[in-house]
Amino acid sequence: MKVSKYCFKCVSCGKTVDGFGQWLSYGRKCPECGKERIETFYYDYSSLKSLIYSKKSNTNTIWRYFDYLPLDNKNNIVSCGEGDINVERWKFLEKYAASLNINCEVWVYRNDENYATGTFKDAGASLAASVLKEHNIENYVVASTGNVANAFAYYMSKAGITLYAFVPENALAMNSAGVSYYGQGVFRVLGDYAKAKKVAKEFANKHNFLVTGGNTDPLRVEAKRTMVFDWLRNMPEFPTVYLQSLSGGTGPIAIEKAIRETEHLGLPCKLPRFLMVQPDGCAPMVHAWEKAKTHSFPDGWLNDYPVYDNPETKIPTLATGNPATYSIVGELTRRSGGEIFSFEESKCEDVVRAVAFETLVGTGPASAVALGGFFKALKNGMIKNGDVVMINIGEGLNRAPEFLKSLTYTEQKVVHPDECELIDRKKLQNDLWNKINLL
């Protein structure tokens, strides 16, 4: 019998579990201490470095890293061109930083180009569907603010697995439709994301269905950590700053794991400063961080955070009012020398317009929070001379048609050609950047 290439280890006590099948047999709890959080470890890391830098990979998906993903049989891979994402250098942002006397490199990680649903959740959904297929799981339950539900609905459908997605009351109609039109089950829970998670777990327990482990689920963490491998392969220097919009925080969790498990290979990477940005309409981690920082991070600060029921935000994909992962994200952010801060939702349209003018890239509202955070970080001294900044671009505008409607700014209502005013694109460009200067 073939020996698996990986195992799980309990984060709390270090107990080893021999892979996903055994983990399921234990009810996804450590048989030693009863805790639920585990990490994936591989028995042989000797070929990882050559795999990262190989020019001869036979796939341009996350599955080029098959040897370092928790799947044993390639025949179970469920894929649609996701992951293995090239990075882009956005020099117009470097030029803007230089106008503030900050010389830095700025790169973006374009998850919006994923082939399935165009979000950064596709990679995790591909791995999850593949692993569930390998272990003959027929039903799966997720709670989601939107993008996870869409990505998982697509890949579970491709794998022949029935998905039940629970979304909060304020979830975008697009995200609900993105589950339903694949013939998968979607439940709009009358309440916020915390309520949706509670109902999802109760539903899973009632029917004995498997439910996602959330932001620390090894299926999501292992897939997302491959972004570090992509950076190593595609960038001349490893990022010194990592910036993303923040809901639950799988990103920093995955990055830290990838760096920790590869540091002995002599790869040129170390923990970047995490700049985590939340929309001001739903920013519980920001408020917890600011309180802790004001009091010099006293004992117990990682477990001292507010919980907001039904947060009022225009960006429901980031509406996590109960930040259960704050203890992990907060510790990683402080260790990295980073910050957790907010960006004003009301200014997201200006950011998206300016970026689209310069790049022709349409970014969604969650991505706008990250990009707006970049401008705010520049002006508040969080980005320094010599930094190599990586901005994680999540979803594109195709994921948020309601948001797209708000971006119109050159439309004129006319009945006669004499009423049509000509467009001065140079003036438009200057006006857009003047608004950025006021952020």
FIZALUM-861329 format. One line per field, with one value per residue (C-alpha): residue number from 1; residue in three letters; x, y, z. Coordinates in nm, 3 decimals, decimal comma. Layout:
BEGIN
seq: (NUM  ...) .
type: (ALA  ...) .
X: (X  ...) .
Y: (Y  ...) .
Z: (Z  ...) .
//
This chain:
BEGIN
seq: (1  2  3  4  5  6  7  8  9  10  11  12  13  14  15  16  17  18  19  20  21  22  23  24  25  26  27  28  29  30  31  32  33  34  35  36  37  38  39  40  41  42  43  44  45  46  47  48  49  50  51  52  53  54  55  56  57  58  59  60  61  62  63  64  65  66  67  68  69  70  71  72  73  74  75  76  77  78  79  80  81  82  83  84  85  86  87  88  89  90  91  92  93  94  95  96  97  98  99  100  101  102  103  104  105  106  107  108  109  110  111  112  113  114  115  116  117  118  119  120  121  122  123  124  125  126  127  128  129  130  131  132  133  134  135  136  137  138  139  140  141  142  143  144  145  146  147  148  149  150  151  152  153  154  155  156  157  158  159  160  161  162  163  164  165  166  167  168  169  170  171  172  173  174  175  176  177  178  179  180  181  182  183  184  185  186  187  188  189  190  191  192  193  194  195  196  197  198  199  200  201  202  203  204  205  206  207  208  209  210  211  212  213  214  215  216  217  218  219  220  221  222  223  224  225  226  227  228  229  230  231  232  233  234  235  236  237  238  239  240  241  242  243  244  245  246  247  248  249  250  251  252  253  254  255  256  257  258  259  260  261  262  263  264  265  266  267  268  269  270  271  272  273  274  275  276  277  278  279  280  281  282  283  284  285  286  287  288  289  290  291  292  293  294  295  296  297  298  299  300  301  302  303  304  305  306  307  308  309  310  311  312  313  314  315  316  317  318  319  320  321  322  323  324  325  326  327  328  329  330  331  332  333  334  335  336  337  338  339  340  341  342  343  344  345  346  347  348  349  350  351  352  353  354  355  356  357  358  359  360  361  362  363  364  365  366  367  368  369  370  371  372  373  374  375  376  377  378  379  380  381  382  383  384  385  386  387  388  389  390  391  392  393  394  395  396  397  398  399  400  401  402  403  404  405  406  407  408  409  410  411  412  413  414  415  416  417  418  419  420  421  422  423  424  425  426  427  428  429  430  431  432  433  434  435  436  437  438  439) .
type: (MET  LYS  VAL  SER  LYS  TYR  CYS  PHE  LYS  CYS  VAL  SER  CYS  GLY  LYS  THR  VAL  ASP  GLY  PHE  GLY  GLN  TRP  LEU  SER  TYR  GLY  ARG  LYS  CYS  PRO  GLU  CYS  GLY  LYS  GLU  ARG  ILE  GLU  THR  PHE  TYR  TYR  ASP  TYR  SER  SER  LEU  LYS  SER  LEU  ILE  TYR  SER  LYS  LYS  SER  ASN  THR  ASN  THR  ILE  TRP  ARG  TYR  PHE  ASP  TYR  LEU  PRO  LEU  ASP  ASN  LYS  ASN  ASN  ILE  VAL  SER  CYS  GLY  GLU  GLY  ASP  ILE  ASN  VAL  GLU  ARG  TRP  LYS  PHE  LEU  GLU  LYS  TYR  ALA  ALA  SER  LEU  ASN  ILE  ASN  CYS  GLU  VAL  TRP  VAL  TYR  ARG  ASN  ASP  GLU  ASN  TYR  ALA  THR  GLY  THR  PHE  LYS  ASP  ALA  GLY  ALA  SER  LEU  ALA  ALA  SER  VAL  LEU  LYS  GLU  HIS  ASN  ILE  GLU  ASN  TYR  VAL  VAL  ALA  SER  THR  GLY  ASN  VAL  ALA  ASN  ALA  PHE  ALA  TYR  TYR  MET  SER  LYS  ALA  GLY  ILE  THR  LEU  TYR  ALA  PHE  VAL  PRO  GLU  ASN  ALA  LEU  ALA  MET  ASN  SER  ALA  GLY  VAL  SER  TYR  TYR  GLY  GLN  GLY  VAL  PHE  ARG  VAL  LEU  GLY  ASP  TYR  ALA  LYS  ALA  LYS  LYS  VAL  ALA  LYS  GLU  PHE  ALA  ASN  LYS  HIS  ASN  PHE  LEU  VAL  THR  GLY  GLY  ASN  THR  ASP  PRO  LEU  ARG  VAL  GLU  ALA  LYS  ARG  THR  MET  VAL  PHE  ASP  TRP  LEU  ARG  ASN  MET  PRO  GLU  PHE  PRO  THR  VAL  TYR  LEU  GLN  SER  LEU  SER  GLY  GLY  THR  GLY  PRO  ILE  ALA  ILE  GLU  LYS  ALA  ILE  ARG  GLU  THR  GLU  HIS  LEU  GLY  LEU  PRO  CYS  LYS  LEU  PRO  ARG  PHE  LEU  MET  VAL  GLN  PRO  ASP  GLY  CYS  ALA  PRO  MET  VAL  HIS  ALA  TRP  GLU  LYS  ALA  LYS  THR  HIS  SER  PHE  PRO  ASP  GLY  TRP  LEU  ASN  ASP  TYR  PRO  VAL  TYR  ASP  ASN  PRO  GLU  THR  LYS  ILE  PRO  THR  LEU  ALA  THR  GLY  ASN  PRO  ALA  THR  TYR  SER  ILE  VAL  GLY  GLU  LEU  THR  ARG  ARG  SER  GLY  GLY  GLU  ILE  PHE  SER  PHE  GLU  GLU  SER  LYS  CYS  GLU  ASP  VAL  VAL  ARG  ALA  VAL  ALA  PHE  GLU  THR  LEU  VAL  GLY  THR  GLY  PRO  ALA  SER  ALA  VAL  ALA  LEU  GLY  GLY  PHE  PHE  LYS  ALA  LEU  LYS  ASN  GLY  MET  ILE  LYS  ASN  GLY  ASP  VAL  VAL  MET  ILE  ASN  ILE  GLY  GLU  GLY  LEU  ASN  ARG  ALA  PRO  GLU  PHE  LEU  LYS  SER  LEU  THR  TYR  THR  GLU  GLN  LYS  VAL  VAL  HIS  PRO  ASP  GLU  CYS  GLU  LEU  ILE  ASP  ARG  LYS  LYS  LEU  GLN  ASN  ASP  LEU  TRP  ASN  LYS  ILE  ASN  LEU  LEU) .
X: (0,000  0,134  0,237  0,087  0,325  0,179  0,035  -0,151  -0,023  -0,233  -0,128  -0,200  -0,029  0,164  -0,024  0,026  -0,272  -0,207  -0,389  -0,739  -0,906  -0,792  -0,874  -1,232  -1,253  -1,164  -1,446  -1,188  -1,071  -0,734  -0,763  -0,516  -0,640  -0,971  -0,869  -0,966  -0,682  -0,426  -0,142  -0,023  0,335  0,510  0,759  1,008  1,068  1,384  1,229  1,026  1,293  1,349  0,972  0,924  1,188  1,125  1,060  0,934  0,612  0,338  0,066  0,005  -0,225  -0,164  -0,123  0,233  0,286  0,105  0,385  0,319  -0,058  -0,256  -0,382  -0,239  -0,378  -0,352  -0,654  -0,867  -0,758  -1,049  -0,909  -1,003  -0,680  -0,676  -0,374  -0,008  -0,067  0,185  0,259  0,250  0,457  0,241  0,484  0,215  0,178  0,556  0,542  0,274  0,479  0,781  0,571  0,552  0,931  0,899  1,096  0,952  0,854  0,485  0,360  0,009  -0,107  -0,397  -0,630  -0,912  -0,768  -0,850  -1,038  -1,332  -1,502  -1,235  -1,160  -0,877  -1,101  -1,069  -0,740  -0,877  -1,196  -0,995  -0,798  -1,107  -1,305  -1,011  -0,957  -1,329  -1,347  -1,048  -1,226  -1,570  -1,740  -2,080  -2,208  -2,027  -2,139  -1,991  -2,081  -1,970  -2,005  -2,000  -1,682  -1,615  -1,969  -1,932  -1,594  -1,693  -2,021  -1,832  -1,568  -1,801  -2,030  -1,733  -1,651  -2,011  -2,041  -2,353  -2,283  -2,498  -2,395  -2,519  -2,487  -2,582  -2,891  -2,693  -2,499  -2,492  -2,755  -2,472  -2,313  -2,637  -2,701  -2,343  -2,431  -2,784  -2,729  -2,496  -2,784  -2,629  -2,815  -2,802  -2,966  -2,991  -2,988  -3,187  -2,895  -2,527  -2,229  -2,191  -2,553  -2,495  -2,198  -2,401  -2,692  -2,452  -2,284  -2,618  -2,740  -2,421  -2,452  -2,819  -2,742  -2,393  -2,242  -1,887  -1,859  -1,568  -1,316  -1,312  -1,004  -0,768  -0,902  -0,591  -0,762  -0,777  -0,445  -0,245  -0,383  -0,339  0,019  0,120  0,117  0,453  0,591  0,457  0,633  0,961  0,941  0,823  0,982  1,347  1,308  1,071  0,811  0,898  0,536  0,219  -0,111  -0,463  -0,820  -0,910  -1,215  -1,103  -0,732  -0,639  -0,382  -0,134  -0,187  -0,095  0,202  0,356  0,321  0,482  0,778  0,820  0,816  1,064  1,312  1,547  1,574  1,771  1,500  1,524  1,210  1,123  0,803  0,686  0,520  0,150  -0,068  -0,423  -0,707  -1,072  -1,360  -1,466  -1,820  -1,698  -1,365  -1,368  -1,003  -0,903  -1,080  -0,927  -0,581  -0,609  -0,716  -0,430  -0,178  -0,296  -0,235  0,101  -0,040  -0,121  -0,159  -0,466  -0,493  -0,527  -0,855  -0,994  -1,195  -1,544  -1,819  -2,053  -2,394  -2,526  -2,250  -2,365  -2,124  -2,144  -1,891  -2,064  -1,778  -1,573  -1,855  -1,707  -1,840  -1,714  -1,338  -1,266  -0,921  -0,807  -0,586  -0,391  -0,395  -0,317  -0,016  0,120  0,072  0,253  0,534  0,582  0,596  0,277  -0,052  -0,427  -0,619  -0,933  -1,019  -1,332  -1,589  -1,716  -1,383  -1,361  -1,518  -1,247  -0,975  -1,128  -1,172  -0,812  -0,674  -0,893  -0,785  -0,418  -0,432  -0,768  -0,810  -1,152  -1,127  -1,413  -1,498  -1,286  -0,989  -1,057  -1,020  -0,674  -0,569  -0,707  -0,510  -0,194  -0,250  -0,332  -0,026  0,198  0,068  0,093  0,452  0,372  0,564  0,927  1,209  1,337  1,025  0,897  0,519  0,284  -0,086  -0,323  -0,594  -0,895  -1,206  -1,270  -1,570  -1,745  -1,803  -1,984  -2,230  -2,405  -2,075  -2,005  -2,317  -2,176  -1,862  -2,018  -1,873  -1,859  -2,218  -2,414  -2,788  -2,863  -3,130  -2,924  -2,559  -2,507  -2,551  -2,265  -1,954  -1,620  -1,407  -1,068  -0,902  -0,599  -0,824  -1,013  -0,686  -0,576  -0,914  -0,895  -0,549  -0,651  -0,916  -0,655  -0,444  -0,735  -0,775) .
Y: (0,000  0,341  0,556  0,906  1,196  1,407  1,407  1,646  1,773  1,922  2,284  2,259  1,933  1,814  1,485  1,340  1,226  1,019  1,229  1,338  0,999  0,944  1,303  1,245  0,924  1,128  1,371  1,635  1,668  1,579  1,236  1,354  1,699  1,743  2,067  2,124  2,324  2,121  2,191  1,988  1,858  1,672  1,397  1,506  1,872  1,801  1,865  2,175  2,424  2,271  2,244  2,614  2,724  2,457  2,588  2,249  2,212  2,040  2,256  2,624  2,569  2,524  2,156  2,216  2,186  1,852  1,693  1,956  1,951  1,705  1,485  1,139  1,048  1,280  1,113  1,293  1,643  1,878  2,178  2,463  2,657  2,817  2,939  2,950  3,321  3,555  3,875  4,219  4,524  4,838  5,119  5,387  5,314  5,339  5,678  5,793  5,671  5,860  6,179  6,128  6,074  5,699  5,481  5,131  4,852  4,768  4,433  4,288  3,929  3,912  3,649  3,804  3,624  3,277  3,086  2,950  3,222  3,491  3,515  3,419  3,139  2,924  2,764  2,651  2,525  2,319  2,151  2,098  1,938  1,714  1,593  1,536  1,338  1,128  1,042  0,980  1,271  1,325  1,632  1,941  2,247  2,596  2,929  3,223  3,597  3,524  3,431  3,102  2,986  3,069  2,901  2,591  2,561  2,554  2,300  2,076  2,062  1,965  1,688  1,562  1,666  1,831  2,164  2,344  2,709  2,932  3,305  3,600  3,808  4,092  3,871  4,006  3,861  3,772  3,549  3,370  3,316  3,193  2,894  2,831  2,820  2,522  2,336  2,357  2,443  2,797  2,919  3,292  3,307  3,587  3,735  3,814  3,596  3,468  3,351  3,188  2,994  2,880  2,757  2,589  2,394  2,289  2,178  1,976  1,808  1,724  1,546  1,421  1,621  1,751  2,127  2,353  2,429  2,800  3,019  2,765  2,471  2,295  2,265  2,643  2,717  2,468  2,604  2,968  2,924  2,844  3,220  3,232  2,982  3,197  3,505  3,319  3,206  3,533  3,813  3,925  4,003  3,865  4,112  4,303  4,420  4,219  4,405  4,262  4,338  4,145  3,942  3,620  3,619  3,296  3,492  3,579  3,238  3,065  3,292  3,240  2,862  2,858  3,062  2,851  2,522  2,639  2,841  2,543  2,518  2,840  3,018  3,401  3,469  3,596  3,714  4,039  4,315  4,238  4,540  4,419  4,647  4,629  4,843  5,100  4,959  4,629  4,659  4,459  4,350  4,713  4,823  4,537  4,616  4,989  4,917  4,672  4,910  5,198  4,985  4,847  4,503  4,388  4,027  3,873  4,126  3,856  3,741  4,090  4,183  4,319  4,123  4,319  4,173  4,261  4,509  4,781  4,763  4,814  4,532  4,215  3,992  4,142  4,147  3,928  4,084  3,805  3,789  3,445  3,435  3,763  3,579  3,429  3,727  3,975  3,774  3,735  4,104  4,215  3,965  4,091  4,456  4,527  4,705  4,643  4,950  5,055  5,224  5,427  5,243  5,572  5,623  5,284  5,409  5,675  5,412  5,176  5,453  5,567  5,214  5,129  5,448  5,353  4,975  4,883  4,642  4,646  4,568  4,475  4,641  4,411  4,470  4,842  4,825  4,671  4,928  5,212  5,070  5,105  5,479  5,517  5,316  5,541  5,853  5,709  5,585  5,214  5,176  5,281  5,348  5,025  4,822  4,562  4,576  4,294  4,382  4,087  4,168  3,954  3,972  4,163  4,374  4,075  3,953  4,272  4,406  4,619  4,792  4,835  5,047  5,301  5,362  5,564  5,916  6,033  5,969  6,263  6,265  6,431  6,460  6,647  6,627  6,993  6,896  6,645  6,779  6,645  6,441  6,566  6,246  6,427  6,638  6,327  6,164  6,467  6,488  6,121  6,156  6,473  6,263  6,001  6,277  6,356  5,997) .
Z: (0,000  -0,097  0,198  0,198  0,136  0,417  0,766  0,991  1,324  1,601  1,654  2,027  2,131  1,825  1,789  1,440  1,232  0,920  0,664  0,579  0,606  0,963  1,050  0,937  1,140  1,450  1,379  1,282  1,640  1,783  1,949  2,215  2,323  2,140  1,963  1,599  1,444  1,253  1,009  0,712  0,701  0,420  0,482  0,215  0,121  -0,078  -0,422  -0,335  -0,435  -0,777  -0,826  -0,757  -1,005  -1,269  -1,621  -1,735  -1,538  -1,735  -1,581  -1,516  -1,219  -0,849  -0,934  -1,048  -0,669  -0,647  -0,440  -0,171  -0,158  0,059  -0,224  -0,294  -0,636  -0,937  -1,091  -0,833  -0,934  -1,006  -1,189  -1,420  -1,472  -1,128  -0,940  -1,049  -1,096  -1,250  -1,063  -1,222  -1,142  -1,129  -1,191  -1,182  -0,809  -0,770  -0,944  -0,703  -0,406  -0,544  -0,543  -0,165  -0,150  -0,101  -0,341  -0,347  -0,583  -0,611  -0,734  -0,751  -0,734  -0,980  -0,840  -1,041  -1,346  -1,215  -1,482  -1,284  -1,078  -1,095  -0,724  -0,491  -0,356  -0,668  -0,567  -0,232  -0,393  -0,644  -0,367  -0,150  -0,433  -0,521  -0,164  -0,106  -0,430  -0,319  0,004  -0,151  0,024  -0,139  0,051  0,174  0,370  0,368  0,523  0,317  0,264  -0,108  -0,293  -0,111  -0,186  -0,557  -0,598  -0,403  -0,593  -0,922  -0,821  -0,623  -0,925  -1,140  -0,890  -0,867  -0,502  -0,357  -0,189  0,066  0,098  0,380  0,311  0,533  0,472  0,308  0,064  -0,291  -0,525  -0,765  -0,503  -0,428  -0,798  -0,840  -0,623  -0,743  -1,117  -1,080  -0,920  -0,574  -0,254  -0,116  0,204  0,274  0,653  0,815  1,004  0,966  0,874  1,231  1,221  0,881  1,021  1,321  1,109  0,862  1,142  1,290  0,947  0,890  1,230  1,165  0,838  0,929  0,642  0,633  0,696  0,608  0,879  0,795  0,766  0,924  0,723  0,582  0,243  0,214  0,383  0,175  -0,151  -0,060  0,059  -0,300  -0,362  -0,182  -0,431  -0,715  -0,575  -0,544  -0,904  -1,060  -0,857  -0,846  -0,474  -0,214  -0,078  0,237  0,269  0,209  0,185  0,154  0,248  0,562  0,648  0,816  0,740  0,562  0,359  0,636  0,799  0,473  0,399  0,741  0,705  0,361  0,483  0,795  0,606  0,340  0,548  0,583  0,202  0,175  -0,023  -0,022  0,179  0,522  0,685  0,521  0,719  0,712  0,635  0,685  0,573  0,672  0,542  0,799  0,792  0,939  1,117  1,443  1,406  1,352  1,668  1,868  1,729  1,804  2,160  2,213  2,060  2,277  2,587  2,465  2,384  2,740  2,847  2,691  2,407  2,143  2,295  2,349  2,042  1,974  1,804  1,580  1,498  1,153  1,062  0,820  0,530  0,155  0,108  0,232  0,113  0,399  0,655  0,928  1,247  1,473  1,406  1,550  1,384  1,539  1,789  1,497  1,260  1,536  1,655  1,301  1,225  1,538  1,488  1,134  1,243  1,050  1,109  1,097  0,984  0,800  0,474  0,406  0,198  0,058  -0,121  -0,291  -0,615  -0,655  -0,608  -0,865  -1,122  -1,087  -1,114  -1,413  -1,592  -1,555  -1,603  -1,767  -1,475  -1,312  -0,943  -0,713  -0,381  -0,162  -0,391  -0,371  0,008  -0,035  -0,298  -0,090  0,201  -0,007  -0,050  0,318  0,420  0,211  0,378  0,727  0,710  0,691  0,363  0,358  0,112  -0,038  0,035  -0,211  -0,175  -0,272  -0,298  -0,315  -0,570  -0,496  -0,709  -1,031  -1,121  -1,276  -0,922  -0,814  -1,074  -0,811  -0,734  -1,106  -1,142  -0,896  -1,101  -1,383  -1,385  -1,747  -1,853  -2,001  -2,061  -2,393  -2,664  -2,922  -3,037  -2,951  -2,585  -2,596  -2,426  -2,545  -2,305  -2,190  -2,068  -1,935  -1,714  -1,607  -1,508  -1,307  -1,135  -1,038  -0,887  -0,705  -0,534  -0,447  -0,291  -0,061  0,067) .
//
